[in-house]
Amino acid sequence: MAEPEGPGRRPTPLDPSGELRGLADDCVHCGFCLPACPTYQLWGEEMDSPRGRIHLMTQILDGTEGTPASAEHLDRCLGCMACVTACPSGVRYDRLIEAARGWAEEPPLPTRPLRERAARAAIFSVFPYPRRLRMVLAPLRAAQWARIDALLDRSGLAERLSPELASALRLAPDPPPGRGGLLRRAAARPASRSPRGLPKRVPAQLARRAVVGMLTGCVQRVFFPQVNAATANVLAAEGCDVVIPAGQGCCGALSLHGGRRAEAARFARQTIETFERAGVDAVVVNAAGCGSAMKEYAGLLAGDAGWSRRAAARPPPVTRCPSPRPTTTPAISPMPSGSPRSRGNCSPPYPGCAWRTLPTAAPAVDPRASTTWSSRRQPASWAGARRTMSRPPART
């Protein structure tokens, strides 16, 4: 990282340390990010590409007044971070876009319109809290079973009332199969009483190799509980005791990626405390956004030395392991702990992460849980994705 007194680290009111400007100056505008960016592929607008957004950020850091069009281009970023892996220069676009989204909450970017502020307030007051999200889920499932959502989509009424509501209805996961009346009642039950609720501990099916904690997530546990059940089954089959702390909440990913760092830091502290009390060797995460945020806890809490040390003392969350092979294989040598890519693979405390053939064993969790992903409501092409985006691109 460049030193503070070096070129590209000019302090500004938005960036007193010059860190953001230094990160932005790493971009050489090569264009390797363009094919990886879904919004650029969809609209073909330079300002809707990572390269264009970095140019906007640089102008704002240099003192140029932000405009509603600038805020809109920054808000359209999906946060998929495909550009980060495509970039040959290693530009930390994730750090830049997180900071830029915080600018829309206060100057230099103009305040969002009232409807957008109301929609964001509703999202951040509901989605990070599973109990509140379940309350919203019940009427959504009732509308899906009665096909009211499809009727609103075909008539265009939802689009006229609220483009955000129309997009949410199109992207909402399908209801589970079964009889509507029974499922309506099941959707309203607390997780502890749900047939798909997970126990606090799932024992290893063979010799225990590790004790891991599993982050169930806020949206994941409500909309995709079968993914959590499948994850616990796989870990137990591989010799892991899976601890699922009952008191865990949101990890802070939604707030962090939305530019609300103070709120994200509060969730991060709660998550760290929860898994410290659980006494696990590692934390397993099966949602990409959650894993991405948890790996940055030390930086997020850098302003508090005590919490930053506690975040750094925990091993990075395990988000991806090599696929099991049909025959016995030698132990997989982990990459050096300092390697950027080692955080996504089996890193310590899994120095001998060896996948091997295992005898068939009874599932550790509800055998009715399914890992089938329903794609009926997902856009089949960019043309379909275009219809789910509520506004046309703004010209600058």
C-alpha positions in Angstrom: 0.0 0.0 0.0 1.3 3.5 -0.9 2.6 5.6 1.9 0.4 8.6 3.0 2.9 11.1 1.7 3.2 9.5 -1.7 1.4 10.4 -4.9 -2.3 9.7 -5.0 -2.7 10.0 -1.2 -3.8 13.6 -1.2 -6.0 14.2 1.9 -9.5 15.6 1.4 -12.4 16.2 3.7 -14.0 12.9 2.4 -10.7 11.0 2.7 -8.5 12.5 5.4 -5.9 9.7 5.2 -5.8 9.6 1.4 -6.5 5.9 1.5 -9.5 6.0 -0.9 -7.6 8.1 -3.4 -4.7 5.7 -3.3 -7.0 2.8 -4.0 -8.6 4.6 -6.9 -5.3 5.5 -8.4 -4.5 1.8 -8.6 -7.0 1.6 -11.5 -5.1 1.8 -14.9 -8.4 1.9 -16.9 -7.5 -1.3 -18.8 -11.1 -2.4 -19.2 -10.7 -5.9 -18.0 -13.6 -5.3 -15.6 -16.1 -4.4 -18.4 -16.9 -8.0 -19.5 -17.3 -9.1 -15.9 -19.7 -6.3 -14.9 -23.4 -7.2 -15.3 -24.7 -3.6 -15.3 -22.2 -2.6 -18.0 -23.2 -5.6 -20.1 -26.9 -4.7 -19.6 -26.7 -1.0 -20.4 -23.4 -0.4 -22.1 -22.9 2.8 -20.1 -19.3 3.7 -19.1 -20.5 5.2 -15.8 -22.3 1.9 -15.1 -19.0 0.0 -15.2 -16.4 -0.3 -12.3 -14.0 1.8 -14.3 -16.6 4.5 -14.8 -17.7 4.5 -11.2 -14.0 4.8 -10.0 -13.7 7.8 -12.3 -16.8 9.3 -10.6 -15.4 8.6 -7.1 -12.1 10.3 -8.1 -13.9 13.4 -9.3 -15.9 13.6 -6.1 -12.8 13.1 -4.0 -11.1 15.9 -5.9 -14.0 18.3 -4.9 -16.4 18.0 -7.8 -20.0 18.5 -6.7 -22.0 15.2 -6.7 -25.2 15.1 -8.8 -28.3 12.9 -8.6 -27.0 11.1 -11.7 -23.7 10.3 -10.0 -25.6 8.9 -7.0 -27.7 6.8 -9.3 -24.7 5.3 -11.1 -23.1 4.4 -7.8 -26.3 2.9 -6.5 -26.8 0.7 -9.5 -23.7 -1.4 -8.7 -24.9 -4.9 -7.7 -22.0 -5.4 -5.4 -21.2 -8.8 -7.0 -17.5 -8.0 -7.0 -16.8 -9.9 -10.2 -14.6 -7.0 -11.3 -12.3 -7.6 -8.3 -11.2 -11.0 -9.5 -11.1 -9.8 -13.1 -8.8 -6.9 -12.3 -5.1 -7.6 -13.2 -4.0 -4.6 -11.0 -5.8 -5.8 -7.9 -7.9 -2.7 -7.4 -9.9 -2.9 -4.2 -13.2 -1.8 -5.8 -15.1 -3.4 -2.9 -13.6 -0.9 -0.4 -14.2 2.0 -2.8 -17.9 1.3 -3.5 -18.7 0.7 0.2 -17.3 4.1 1.0 -19.0 5.8 -1.9 -22.4 4.4 -0.9 -22.0 6.0 2.5 -21.7 9.4 0.7 -25.3 9.2 -0.3 -26.4 9.2 3.3 -24.8 12.6 3.7 -23.0 15.2 1.5 -21.3 15.3 -1.0 -24.0 13.4 -2.9 -27.5 14.8 -2.9 -30.1 13.3 -0.5 -32.1 10.5 -2.1 -35.7 11.1 -3.0 -38.3 10.5 -0.3 -39.5 7.2 -1.9 -36.0 5.8 -2.1 -35.3 6.8 1.5 -38.5 5.2 2.7 -37.7 2.0 0.8 -34.2 1.8 2.2 -35.5 2.5 5.7 -37.9 -0.4 5.3 -35.2 -2.8 4.0 -32.7 -2.0 6.8 -35.4 -2.2 9.5 -36.7 -5.6 8.3 -34.2 -7.8 6.5 -31.4 -7.9 9.1 -34.0 -9.2 11.7 -35.3 -12.7 11.0 -38.3 -12.4 13.2 -39.5 -9.3 11.4 -38.7 -10.9 8.1 -40.9 -13.9 8.9 -43.8 -11.5 9.6 -43.4 -10.1 6.1 -43.0 -13.6 4.7 -46.5 -14.8 5.6 -48.4 -12.2 3.5 -45.9 -12.7 0.6 -46.5 -16.5 0.6 -50.2 -16.0 0.7 -50.0 -13.7 -2.3 -47.8 -16.3 -4.1 -50.2 -19.2 -3.4 -53.2 -17.1 -4.6 -51.2 -16.0 -7.7 -51.8 -12.3 -6.8 -48.1 -11.6 -7.5 -48.4 -12.9 -11.0 -51.6 -10.9 -11.5 -50.0 -7.7 -10.3 -47.0 -8.3 -12.6 -49.1 -9.0 -15.7 -51.4 -6.0 -15.1 -48.5 -3.6 -14.5 -50.2 -2.3 -11.3 -47.3 -3.0 -9.1 -44.9 -1.2 -11.4 -47.1 1.9 -11.4 -47.5 1.8 -7.6 -43.9 1.1 -6.7 -41.1 0.0 -9.1 -39.3 -1.3 -6.0 -42.2 -3.5 -5.0 -42.6 -4.9 -8.5 -38.9 -5.8 -8.6 -39.1 -7.5 -5.2 -42.1 -9.6 -6.2 -40.3 -10.8 -9.3 -37.2 -11.8 -7.4 -38.9 -13.3 -4.4 -38.1 -17.0 -4.0 -40.8 -19.5 -4.8 -42.9 -21.0 -2.0 -42.1 -24.5 -1.0 -44.3 -27.2 -2.5 -47.2 -28.5 -0.6 -50.7 -27.5 0.5 -51.1 -23.8 0.9 -53.0 -23.9 4.1 -50.5 -25.9 6.0 -47.6 -24.0 4.6 -49.1 -20.7 5.5 -49.2 -21.8 9.1 -45.7 -23.2 8.9 -44.3 -19.9 7.5 -45.6 -18.0 10.5 -43.9 -20.4 13.1 -40.7 -19.4 14.8 -37.6 -21.2 13.6 -37.3 -23.3 16.7 -40.7 -24.9 16.0 -40.4 -25.1 12.2 -39.9 -28.6 10.7 -36.8 -27.1 9.0 -35.4 -25.6 12.2 -31.9 -26.7 13.0 -30.8 -28.0 16.4 -28.1 -26.2 18.4 -25.6 -28.9 17.7 -25.3 -31.4 14.9 -22.8 -34.2 15.9 -20.1 -35.5 13.5 -21.2 -38.8 11.8 -17.6 -40.2 11.9 -14.5 -39.4 13.9 -14.6 -35.8 14.9 -12.1 -33.6 13.0 -13.2 -30.2 14.1 -15.8 -28.2 15.9 -17.2 -25.5 13.6 -19.8 -22.8 14.0 -22.3 -22.2 11.3 -23.7 -18.7 10.5 -27.3 -19.2 9.5 -27.8 -15.7 8.2 -30.8 -13.5 8.4 -32.3 -13.8 4.9 -30.8 -17.3 4.4 -32.5 -18.9 7.4 -35.9 -17.4 6.4 -36.0 -17.9 2.7 -33.5 -20.7 2.1 -33.5 -22.9 5.3 -32.9 -26.0 3.2 -29.4 -24.6 2.3 -28.5 -24.4 6.0 -29.8 -27.9 6.6 -27.8 -29.3 3.6 -24.7 -27.5 4.9 -25.0 -29.0 8.3 -25.4 -32.5 6.7 -22.3 -32.1 4.6 -20.2 -30.8 7.5 -21.4 -33.6 9.8 -20.6 -36.2 7.1 -17.1 -34.8 6.9 -16.4 -35.3 10.6 -17.3 -31.9 12.0 -19.4 -31.1 15.0 -21.6 -28.2 13.9 -22.5 -25.7 16.5 -25.4 -23.4 15.6 -25.6 -20.6 18.2 -29.2 -19.7 18.9 -28.6 -16.1 19.6 -26.9 -15.2 16.4 -28.3 -12.4 14.3 -27.3 -10.4 11.2 -23.5 -10.4 10.4 -23.7 -6.8 9.1 -23.2 -7.6 5.4 -26.3 -5.8 4.2 -25.5 -2.7 6.2 -21.8 -2.7 5.2 -22.5 -3.1 1.5 -25.2 -0.5 1.7 -22.8 2.2 3.1 -24.0 2.1 6.7 -20.7 1.3 8.4 -21.7 2.3 12.0 -24.7 -0.1 11.8 -22.5 -2.8 10.3 -19.9 -2.4 13.1 -22.6 -3.0 15.7 -23.8 -6.2 14.0 -20.1 -7.3 13.7 -19.5 -6.9 17.4 -22.6 -9.0 18.2 -21.5 -11.7 15.8 -18.0 -11.9 17.2 -19.3 -12.2 20.7 -21.7 -14.9 19.7 -19.1 -17.2 18.2 -16.6 -16.4 20.9 -19.0 -17.8 23.4 -19.6 -20.9 21.2 -15.9 -21.8 21.4 -15.6 -23.1 17.9 -12.5 -23.7 15.8 -13.8 -21.9 12.7 -17.0 -20.3 11.4 -18.6 -21.7 8.3 -20.6 -19.4 6.0 -22.7 -20.5 3.1 -23.8 -17.1 1.9 -21.2 -15.2 -0.3 -22.2 -11.7 0.9 -21.9 -12.7 4.6 -18.5 -14.4 4.1 -17.2 -11.3 2.2 -18.2 -9.0 5.0 -16.9 -11.2 7.9 -13.5 -11.4 6.3 -13.3 -7.6 6.6 -14.3 -7.4 10.3 -10.8 -6.4 11.4 -10.8 -3.4 8.9 -14.4 -2.5 9.8 -13.5 -2.3 13.5 -10.1 -0.7 12.9 -11.1 2.4 14.9 -11.4 0.3 18.0 -8.2 -1.5 18.8 -9.8 -4.0 21.2 -12.5 -5.1 18.8 -10.1 -5.1 15.9 -7.8 -7.5 17.8 -10.7 -9.8 18.7 -11.8 -9.8 15.0 -8.3 -10.6 13.8 -7.8 -13.3 16.4 -10.6 -15.4 14.9 -9.7 -17.5 11.9 -11.3 -16.2 8.6 -14.7 -17.7 7.8 -14.6 -20.9 5.7 -16.7 -20.2 2.7 -15.5 -22.7 0.1 -13.7 -26.1 0.2 -12.6 -28.3 -2.6 -15.3 -30.6 -4.0 -15.3 -34.2 -2.8 -13.8 -36.7 -5.1 -15.0 -40.2 -5.8 -11.8 -41.9 -4.6 -9.4 -41.3 -1.7 -7.1 -38.5 -2.3 -3.9 -37.2 -0.6 -4.3 -34.3 1.9 -4.8 -30.9 0.2 -1.9 -28.6 0.9 -3.3 -25.2 1.9 -2.0 -22.0 0.4 0.2 -19.9 2.6 -1.9 -18.0 5.2 -0.8 -14.7 3.8 -2.0 -15.4 0.2 -5.0 -13.4 -0.8 -6.7 -16.5 -2.2 -6.1 -18.6 0.8 -8.9 -16.9 2.7 -11.4 -18.6 0.4 -10.0 -22.1 0.6 -9.5 -24.5 3.5 -7.1 -22.4 5.6 -6.0 -23.0 9.2 -7.4 -24.5 11.4 -7.8 -27.0 8.6 -4.2 -27.7 7.7 -4.9 -31.3 6.6 -8.2 -30.7 4.8 -8.4 -34.1 2.9 -11.6 -35.1 1.1 -12.2 -38.8 1.0 -14.9 -41.3 0.2 -17.2 -41.8 3.2 -19.7 -44.6 3.9 -23.3 -43.8 3.5 -24.8 -42.4 6.8 -28.2 -41.2 7.9 -28.7 -37.5 7.4 -28.0 -35.5 10.5 -30.8 -33.1 9.9 -34.3 -33.2 8.4 -34.0 -35.6 5.4 -36.9 -33.8 3.7 -34.7 -30.7 3.3 -33.9 -30.1 -0.3 -31.1 -28.2 -1.9 -33.0 -27.6 -5.1 -32.8 -24.0 -6.3 -36.0 -22.8 -7.9 -35.2 -20.5 -10.9 -38.7 -19.8 -12.1 -38.5 -16.2 -11.0 -34.9 -15.6 -11.9 -34.3 -13.8 -15.3 -33.3 -16.3 -17.9 -31.2 -13.7 -19.8 -30.1 -10.1 -19.8 -33.3 -9.3 -21.6 -35.2 -10.7 -18.6 -32.9 -8.9 -16.2 -33.6 -5.7 -18.1 -37.3 -6.0 -17.3 -36.6 -6.4 -13.6 -34.6 -3.1 -13.5 -37.2 -0.4 -12.8 -35.5 2.6 -14.3 -33.7 3.2 -17.6 -30.0 4.3 -17.4 -29.4 8.0 -16.9 -27.2 9.9 -19.3 -24.4 12.0 -18.1 
